[in-house]
């Protein structure tokens, strides 16, 4: 019995193996379904434009695709851009539709581009994607990687990477084979697809039933209100005196309803981009102006060159100005009804713009009144602007100076002649030294006696004190020497005494 069961089991295994060999098809015959979404265009880190980044997402199916909560992730697993799932709207792509996602600097370079999502670069110097090597992933709202593109080449001069469209399936469809470089190409000039993202009101699901939206069934929603029309109408970047508390940005509401600026921000685009969030309670009445000064909002408009943008709560650019360059003190940067920007010497915050330039026709220059003419015989000095008497020098002979005076050739004035007094005669027995001019005593030589054989005696003055000084000094030296050598002298005197007193034999 046991042998019968074992034999039956072996037969079943052999039969099932044979059946699988008959029904199994070669791997090349099996067709895998194309992915539901792919990335078709990527720009990362071109030379001089490190933060100008672009990503195009394509719906690769015949059905509408809800991309709410989907994100783009770099090799460091950082989400660089996401379709926000916290708002009251969902992001939908129609069949084979495209979503254009770009960085702020890319949107600044192409202000007229229709973009589905604008993101801030992770680094203001190198952007969110590394041009030399990175791995860009498309992740859905559940965290599953839908598509990826990895590169290891220098992106500096390659332009835009684009994915080749598939040719064996429907038009507009793209292959996806794990994002390898084989199905990607580079081009400097690429025609971008048209953005086709459709924001739709969020539909709540009941009883955990998956919500789906049928294109043929319209969604009941509140009637859309007339969109507000906002423009930036005037700037004062270089106020007279100090800029603190005097610069302003003026916004004009051209619509017929109140405009709420909740979630709005102002971007000042100069050498850097600085964003300033507006207060939540800020509103603009219909057909009215709102003046935002830097005493209310902490901003500073550069005095060199810049432009200003108004950004709504979804990151869309609502209004922008043309860039101004080196405005003069007190001149406003204004826009007219035709959208043309120009300077005005008359700022008009909160009012209609006044396009007035400072010209010679309306410039009043205050000057000093003309001076009165000088009297006859006078002239006006060019340096002092005063009247001076004209002095005639033709054939003029100066009067002679008084006695004891002479006329100086330098000043032409009379100067007193200096009188040098003759020195008095020196007293008897003295003579005047020609070098010093002083009287000195004359030395008198003694006369020799006329008698022969006798020597003349010259009487010298009494010098006894000199002799006393010399004798005293000598005695002192002898006494000092005797004291210093007293022991030696005592020994010597003792020896001499012994010799003298010794009896002779």
Phi, psi and omega in degrees: 000316179295321179295323178297316181296319181296320179295319179297320180295320179295321179296321179296318180296317180295321181293317180295324179295317180296321179297320181291326178292329180284319187272344184287136180254156175300152183295330183290339181281331183289127179257127177271142180292138179295152181295156183283339179208145179219161171266130186249336181220138178218134171232125183218116169064048173293163181298129180078356182223053187297332183259003179270095187242147185219138175222134176244126178255134185238132173282112188263028184224174179273358184248152173299146186235124177273114182253017177297130181087357178283150184223158170253131189232137180268186186293339177274011179060037176253128178284112184271337179203136181223146172277107191302132178251013181259358181268182179272010181235155175244152181258120182239140174250129176290169179305127181057029176270167184235148174239125182261121180239131184214161178278169182297318181292327175295316179296328178291323179289326180239077185294338181270000182288139177273110186243140178279329185207134177241128182238158178269133179297147177296320178238132180286350180255321184245356178080200182256339180242139180270125185292332183277326182197125178197171179223106182265127181240145172256119186241133179277185186291346177264359180093001181280136178283117182271321181206158178210156177217119182241136180225153179226035183237162177282122186272001195306317186234023185264350178081238185244135173272132180227152183261135180291137177285148180284155185244348185262355179235202185297151178296141182087359180267152183233140171287157173218111178238070176062019171071027180283163184294344185299329183258014179243149177224165179243148176206146179281323180245114181231135175275116182285148174293168178273134179293129184232021179293136181243107174289129180232146177300144180291134179253121179287138178270141181246137178059034175056027176274133182297129181277141174221151182243122179269131182297333183277346183255115180292146180269129178284125180213167179294145179299137181291136178277159179296124182295147179282153181239103183247141174225155169269116191258339184199145175229149170233089185277337186226084183287161175293135182075224181281141178282341185297123176078003183241338177290149178210159174235126184252130178245135181243133178263108183270002182268176183261019179220163180291136179253123176268133180257024178295127182085356181280161178212160176248134176247126176258114186256103175237230172294335172228168178251121179241126181255138180232118180286137178277153177301146185293332184268021184270124179229159176233127178292163180297136179052045183224168181252151172234121181257120180250109180267160179283004169273340177265314179244128186283092175221167178216123178272126179299145178277355182267286180202144180185173172220166184231139178234145174255122184247133178275183184293341179266005180085009180275144177280113182273317182211153179212160178249162168285155180286135175264161183221118174048061179291148178285162180299129175081002180267135179265151176256109191237158177242142178263187184292339179271002180082016180266134182259141179201168180271152176221136179280359181234089175301146183222067180295132179077011180221173176297144184293142178247113183267088185228124177254152180280109181240172180292336182289328180249015178261118179259119181254118179276125179233161177289145178297155181296138181289153178291151179290151179285160179289169177297138181084008178234162177218159180266123182289132185291336182270315182268345182061027178249159179278130179237149181286138179279122181258121180274127182247011181282124180053034180270124180247122181292150179290152181290147179284158178291168179298137181086004180235158175220159182268125180287128179292341181276313183261343183075010181255160180279130179241146180288137180283122180291138181253125180261114181288137178285139181291151179287158178290144179288151177298169181296137181087005179233155178225153182274127178286124183293339181276314183263341181077010182256159180275131178236149182289139181269127179286131182256122178279138179289147182269141178284142179292142182286347181277133180283154176087356179247141179266134180290133180262124178261119180280116178264154179296157183291120182238045181295328183292333178292320180295316179301318182296320182291316181296316180300318179296319180296319179296320179297319180293321179295317179296320180294320179292322178296322180291320181291325182250035184295322181291319179294320180294324180295319179294318181296316181294326179295317179297314179299322181292321180294322178293319182289317185278352182288131181289137180278139181270000000 
